[in-house]
Amino acid sequence: MMMNNQTGASTAGGSKKKSASFLTRQTKSRQRSTNNGDEATSEEELAKKDHITPDEVLRLERVTEGYLCPPEANIYGIDFIRFKLRNCDTGETLFEVLKQDETGSGKCVALPDVYDDDDDVIEETPEKEDADPNAGRFVRYHFTPQFLRLKTVGATVEFVVGNKPVKDFRMIERHYFREKLLKSFDFHFGFCIPSSVNTCEHIYEFPTLSEHEIDDMIKSPYDTRSDSFYFVENKLIIHNKADYAYNVKFNIRPTSGASCQTLRVCKELQTELFI
């Protein structure tokens, strides 16, 4: 569940994006919590391959430490520009964020704005002298403990496509706590026409956790991690990563007029989300 600036290829010069979304649909994850009985593989073995397939990442038994494809593998100019998270049981919007454009303009809506003055909501990231080639491929999420008790969450993503048609666009997202696979999600976007804007809601059905597991995850920030693998025609083109903390102490109440200052959004997109 993340939104990143992954633009290994630029969109067609001067091409105008369609004003309405071409692809608008809701998808439910296929149940892919095992490696289908196939022999397990390792990150090191996959890193040696020129092309990586969905079946191969489904055989991974642990979260990856590095990235299995470079940013330049995204030759389709796929760029995620909006992300919204909602509680499917109540319909409550947890947050929504739009990516900033080159002018620095952007929009944050339905963000919490009831933090106490002494709460350190925003963590600043030190400036780096050298540009990180993997900037924008990693997100760190900060959740309240109540998030672990949610049953079903809808994640709406909006993305643009460059000047190439995108066939059989697919995402596999695998969540781990330490060495244990919590759940594997498998979503199919389908076909996207060139120079289009597309919207899709993914329905996450979270695994049932014991009280002991919940307590352990709350006490172990960032030991919960995920890999998000994106494929076109069964070839890996984008690999994003995230980790999660569930120990945020302040109370959150969603509003429609929250200040954008409660969520740091930069041109490379946010690296810290407090939810």
C-alpha positions in Angstrom: 0.0 0.0 0.0 2.1 2.7 -1.3 2.4 5.4 -3.9 5.7 6.2 -5.6 7.2 8.2 -8.4 8.4 5.3 -10.6 9.0 6.8 -14.1 11.6 4.8 -15.8 10.2 6.1 -19.1 8.7 9.4 -19.8 5.3 9.9 -21.3 4.9 10.9 -24.9 6.1 14.4 -25.5 3.2 16.8 -25.7 0.6 14.1 -25.4 -2.5 15.2 -23.5 -3.8 13.0 -20.7 -7.4 11.9 -20.9 -9.6 14.0 -18.7 -11.5 11.0 -17.3 -10.1 7.7 -16.1 -10.1 5.0 -18.7 -9.7 2.2 -16.2 -12.0 2.4 -13.1 -12.6 -0.8 -11.3 -12.6 -2.5 -7.9 -10.5 -5.7 -7.5 -10.3 -8.2 -4.7 -7.1 -9.9 -4.0 -6.7 -13.5 -5.0 -5.7 -15.7 -2.1 -2.0 -16.3 -2.6 -0.6 -17.1 0.8 1.7 -20.0 -0.2 4.2 -20.8 -3.0 1.7 -23.2 -4.6 3.9 -26.2 -3.6 6.8 -25.1 -5.8 10.3 -25.1 -4.6 11.2 -22.0 -2.7 13.6 -19.4 -4.2 15.8 -16.7 -2.8 16.4 -13.1 -3.5 20.0 -13.9 -4.5 18.8 -16.4 -7.1 16.3 -14.0 -8.6 18.8 -11.1 -8.7 20.8 -13.1 -11.2 17.9 -13.3 -13.7 17.3 -10.9 -16.6 13.5 -11.2 -16.2 11.5 -12.1 -13.1 8.0 -13.5 -13.3 5.0 -13.5 -10.9 5.5 -17.2 -10.1 9.1 -16.6 -9.0 8.3 -13.9 -6.5 5.5 -16.0 -5.1 8.1 -18.6 -4.2 10.0 -16.1 -2.0 9.9 -17.1 1.7 11.1 -13.8 3.2 11.1 -10.1 2.5 13.8 -8.8 0.2 16.6 -6.6 1.4 17.3 -5.0 -2.0 15.4 -4.3 -5.2 14.9 -6.9 -7.9 14.7 -4.5 -10.8 16.1 -1.0 -11.4 13.9 2.1 -11.8 14.7 2.0 -15.5 12.7 -1.2 -15.9 9.6 0.9 -15.9 9.6 1.5 -19.7 5.9 2.2 -19.7 6.0 5.5 -17.8 3.7 4.2 -15.1 3.4 6.9 -12.4 1.2 6.7 -9.3 -0.4 10.1 -8.6 -3.1 9.5 -6.0 -3.6 7.2 -3.1 -6.6 6.8 -0.8 -7.2 4.4 2.1 -10.6 3.7 3.6 -12.2 1.3 6.1 -14.5 -0.9 4.1 -16.6 -1.8 7.1 -17.5 1.8 8.0 -16.8 3.7 4.8 -14.5 6.0 6.7 -11.7 7.6 4.7 -8.4 7.1 6.6 -6.5 9.4 4.4 -6.0 10.6 0.8 -2.9 12.1 -0.7 -2.1 13.5 -4.2 1.4 13.6 -5.6 2.9 17.1 -6.0 3.7 18.3 -9.5 6.9 20.0 -10.6 5.6 23.4 -9.4 5.3 22.0 -5.9 1.5 22.2 -5.9 -0.3 19.3 -4.4 -3.3 18.4 -2.3 -3.9 16.4 0.9 -7.5 15.7 1.9 -9.2 13.7 4.6 -6.1 13.8 6.8 -6.1 13.8 10.6 -5.7 17.2 12.3 -6.1 16.5 16.0 -2.6 15.9 17.0 -1.5 17.5 20.3 1.0 20.3 19.9 3.8 18.3 21.5 3.3 15.3 19.2 6.2 14.9 16.7 4.0 14.1 13.7 6.5 14.8 11.0 9.9 13.1 10.9 12.4 15.0 8.9 14.7 13.1 6.6 18.3 14.4 6.6 19.4 15.8 3.3 21.8 13.7 1.3 24.6 15.0 -0.8 24.2 12.3 -3.5 20.9 11.6 -5.1 19.6 8.1 -4.1 18.6 6.2 -7.3 16.0 4.3 -5.2 14.4 7.5 -3.8 10.6 7.1 -4.0 10.7 3.3 -3.9 10.3 3.0 -0.1 7.6 4.2 2.3 7.6 4.0 6.1 4.1 3.9 7.6 3.1 4.9 11.1 -0.2 3.4 12.3 -2.1 3.4 15.5 -2.5 -0.1 17.2 -6.2 -0.1 16.1 -5.1 -0.5 12.5 -4.2 -4.1 13.2 -7.8 -4.9 14.1 -9.3 -3.7 10.8 -10.8 -6.5 8.7 -11.1 -5.0 5.3 -9.4 -1.9 3.8 -9.9 -0.4 0.3 -6.8 1.2 -1.3 -7.6 3.4 -4.3 -4.7 4.2 -6.6 -4.7 6.5 -9.5 -1.9 6.3 -12.1 -0.9 7.6 -15.5 0.5 5.5 -18.3 3.1 6.7 -20.9 3.1 6.3 -24.6 3.1 2.5 -24.6 0.1 0.2 -24.1 0.2 -1.8 -20.8 -1.0 -5.3 -21.2 -1.8 -7.6 -18.2 -0.7 -5.1 -15.5 -0.5 -7.0 -12.2 0.6 -6.3 -8.7 1.7 -8.9 -6.1 2.2 -7.6 -2.6 3.7 -9.7 0.2 3.6 -8.8 3.8 5.9 -10.3 6.5 6.4 -10.0 10.2 10.0 -10.8 10.7 10.5 -14.1 8.9 6.8 -15.0 8.8 4.6 -14.4 5.7 1.4 -12.8 6.9 -0.4 -12.7 3.6 0.2 -12.4 -0.1 -2.1 -10.2 -2.2 -2.5 -10.6 -5.9 -4.3 -7.8 -7.9 -4.9 -7.6 -11.7 -5.3 -4.1 -13.3 -5.8 -5.5 -16.8 -5.1 -3.5 -19.9 -4.3 0.2 -19.9 -4.3 2.3 -23.1 -1.4 4.7 -23.8 -1.5 8.2 -22.3 -4.4 7.3 -20.0 -5.3 8.1 -16.4 -6.5 5.0 -14.5 -8.2 4.5 -11.2 -8.5 1.2 -9.3 -9.5 0.2 -5.8 -7.8 -2.8 -4.3 -9.6 -4.6 -1.5 -7.3 -5.9 1.2 -8.8 -8.6 3.4 -6.4 -8.6 6.4 -5.4 -11.9 8.1 -6.9 -12.6 11.6 -4.2 -12.0 14.2 -4.0 -13.4 17.7 -3.7 -11.0 20.6 -0.1 -12.2 21.1 0.7 -11.4 17.5 -0.9 -8.0 17.7 1.0 -7.2 20.9 4.3 -8.4 19.4 3.8 -6.3 16.2 3.0 -3.1 18.3 6.1 -3.6 20.3 8.3 -4.2 17.3 8.1 -1.2 15.0 9.4 -1.7 11.4 9.7 -5.5 11.8 6.5 -5.6 9.7 7.6 -5.2 6.0 6.3 -5.6 2.6 7.4 -6.0 -1.1 5.2 -4.7 -3.9 6.0 -6.2 -7.3 4.4 -4.8 -10.5 4.4 -6.8 -13.7 3.5 -6.2 -17.3 3.0 -9.3 -19.4 4.5 -11.4 -16.6 7.8 -9.3 -16.4 8.8 -7.4 -13.3 9.0 -3.7 -14.1 8.5 -2.0 -10.6 9.6 -3.1 -7.2 8.6 -1.0 -4.1 9.2 -1.6 -0.5 7.6 -0.5 2.8 7.8 -1.0 6.5 5.3 -0.4 9.3 5.0 0.7 12.9 1.8 0.3 14.9 2.8 2.2 18.0 1.5 5.7 17.3 0.0 7.0 20.5 -2.0 10.0 19.5 -5.7 9.7 18.6 -6.8 10.3 15.0 -10.1 11.6 13.7 -10.6 11.9 10.0 -11.7 15.3 8.7 -12.4 16.9 5.4 -10.4 20.0 6.0 -7.2 18.9 7.6 -4.0 20.7 7.0 -1.5 19.3 4.5 1.2 20.0 7.1 0.1 16.8 8.9 1.5 14.7 6.1 4.9 15.4 4.5 4.6 15.2 0.7 7.6 16.0 -1.5 8.4 15.8 -5.2 9.8 12.2 -4.7 6.6 11.5 -2.7 6.3 10.9 1.0 8.6 8.6 2.9 6.8 8.9 6.2 3.0 8.4 6.6 1.3 8.8 9.9 -2.1 7.1 10.0 
